[in-house]
Amino acid sequence: MASAGVCGLILSGGCGTGAVDVAPPSPDGSATTACTALAESLPDAVRDGERRQTSPTSELTAAWGDPAVVLRCGVSSPAAYEPTAELVEVNGVEWFPEELERGYRFTTFGRSAFVEVTVPDDYRPEVNALVDLADAVDAAVPRTGTSEDW
């Protein structure tokens, strides 16, 4: 039951080695274009976890490892975000961190699409998973300004 907490938060079952259940977001036009580009440039591994299938199949979602690190591209701005919130910068990409019961959810800011990455606490420090994803996000999802603009 230890991994069920994170899986229940980010997944709808699927915590084994099969497909990971991930609800695809519904982005608008410009975000969809960026997310399509991101899907084509994602790494084969994150924190040494191999890429896994997601269910339903969607270019807006990706997963790696067991328990799964999950990416969703084209999500909405996090409800908990406030203009005074502290962001974490990893390789030129700024992320808004939200602590979960058993891990963290990080969401990009200042990009043409919000990219959300949920990292179970099995991968402590959770922010390290972003190192494996930041270059792909930076290359595929264009900046839309600086933190003063958000």
HUKAZI-V392017 format. One record per residue. N is the residue number from 1. NEAR is the number of other C-alpha atoms within 12 Angstrom. D_FIRST is the distance of its C-alpha to the first C-alpha in whole Angstrom. Layout:
n=N near=NEAR d_first=D_FIRST
n=N near=NEAR d_first=D_FIRST
This chain:
n=1 near=9 d_first=0
n=2 near=14 d_first=4
n=3 near=24 d_first=6
n=4 near=22 d_first=5
n=5 near=21 d_first=7
n=6 near=31 d_first=10
n=7 near=31 d_first=10
n=8 near=25 d_first=10
n=9 near=27 d_first=13
n=10 near=36 d_first=15
n=11 near=34 d_first=14
n=12 near=21 d_first=15
n=13 near=24 d_first=12
n=14 near=29 d_first=13
n=15 near=34 d_first=11
n=16 near=22 d_first=13
n=17 near=20 d_first=16
n=18 near=20 d_first=18
n=19 near=28 d_first=19
n=20 near=35 d_first=17
n=21 near=32 d_first=18
n=22 near=36 d_first=19
n=23 near=27 d_first=22
n=24 near=30 d_first=25
n=25 near=26 d_first=27
n=26 near=21 d_first=31
n=27 near=25 d_first=33
n=28 near=18 d_first=37
n=29 near=13 d_first=40
n=30 near=21 d_first=40
n=31 near=29 d_first=36
n=32 near=29 d_first=36
n=33 near=22 d_first=38
n=34 near=32 d_first=37
n=35 near=41 d_first=33
n=36 near=28 d_first=35
n=37 near=25 d_first=36
n=38 near=34 d_first=33
n=39 near=30 d_first=32
n=40 near=20 d_first=34
n=41 near=23 d_first=34
n=42 near=34 d_first=30
n=43 near=27 d_first=29
n=44 near=21 d_first=28
n=45 near=24 d_first=25
n=46 near=34 d_first=24
n=47 near=29 d_first=23
n=48 near=19 d_first=23
n=49 near=23 d_first=21
n=50 near=22 d_first=23
n=51 near=27 d_first=23
n=52 near=31 d_first=21
n=53 near=29 d_first=23
n=54 near=33 d_first=22
n=55 near=24 d_first=22
n=56 near=19 d_first=24
n=57 near=19 d_first=26
n=58 near=26 d_first=28
n=59 near=31 d_first=30
n=60 near=38 d_first=28
n=61 near=43 d_first=25
n=62 near=45 d_first=24
n=63 near=49 d_first=20
n=64 near=37 d_first=20
n=65 near=32 d_first=18
n=66 near=32 d_first=14
n=67 near=39 d_first=12
n=68 near=47 d_first=15
n=69 near=49 d_first=18
n=70 near=50 d_first=19
n=71 near=49 d_first=23
n=72 near=43 d_first=25
n=73 near=45 d_first=28
n=74 near=39 d_first=30
n=75 near=30 d_first=28
n=76 near=23 d_first=30
n=77 near=26 d_first=30
n=78 near=22 d_first=28
n=79 near=12 d_first=28
n=80 near=17 d_first=28
n=81 near=20 d_first=30
n=82 near=16 d_first=34
n=83 near=16 d_first=37
n=84 near=11 d_first=36
n=85 near=19 d_first=33
n=86 near=17 d_first=32
n=87 near=25 d_first=32
n=88 near=25 d_first=31
n=89 near=23 d_first=33
n=90 near=26 d_first=32
n=91 near=20 d_first=35
n=92 near=25 d_first=37
n=93 near=36 d_first=34
n=94 near=36 d_first=33
n=95 near=37 d_first=29
n=96 near=36 d_first=28
n=97 near=31 d_first=25
n=98 near=28 d_first=22
n=99 near=22 d_first=20
n=100 near=20 d_first=16
n=101 near=20 d_first=13
n=102 near=26 d_first=12
n=103 near=33 d_first=15
n=104 near=32 d_first=18
n=105 near=34 d_first=20
n=106 near=43 d_first=24
n=107 near=41 d_first=27
n=108 near=44 d_first=30
n=109 near=42 d_first=33
n=110 near=28 d_first=37
n=111 near=34 d_first=36
n=112 near=33 d_first=38
n=113 near=37 d_first=34
n=114 near=41 d_first=31
n=115 near=49 d_first=28
n=116 near=41 d_first=25
n=117 near=43 d_first=22
n=118 near=47 d_first=19
n=119 near=45 d_first=17
n=120 near=40 d_first=14
n=121 near=27 d_first=14
n=122 near=25 d_first=14
n=123 near=25 d_first=17
n=124 near=16 d_first=19
n=125 near=16 d_first=22
n=126 near=28 d_first=20
n=127 near=37 d_first=24
n=128 near=27 d_first=25
n=129 near=37 d_first=23
n=130 near=43 d_first=26
n=131 near=27 d_first=29
n=132 near=28 d_first=28
n=133 near=42 d_first=28
n=134 near=34 d_first=31
n=135 near=22 d_first=34
n=136 near=29 d_first=33
n=137 near=43 d_first=33
n=138 near=35 d_first=36
n=139 near=23 d_first=38
n=140 near=30 d_first=37
n=141 near=37 d_first=36
n=142 near=28 d_first=40
n=143 near=24 d_first=40
n=144 near=22 d_first=41
n=145 near=14 d_first=43
n=146 near=15 d_first=42
n=147 near=23 d_first=39
n=148 near=11 d_first=43
n=149 near=11 d_first=43
n=150 near=21 d_first=39
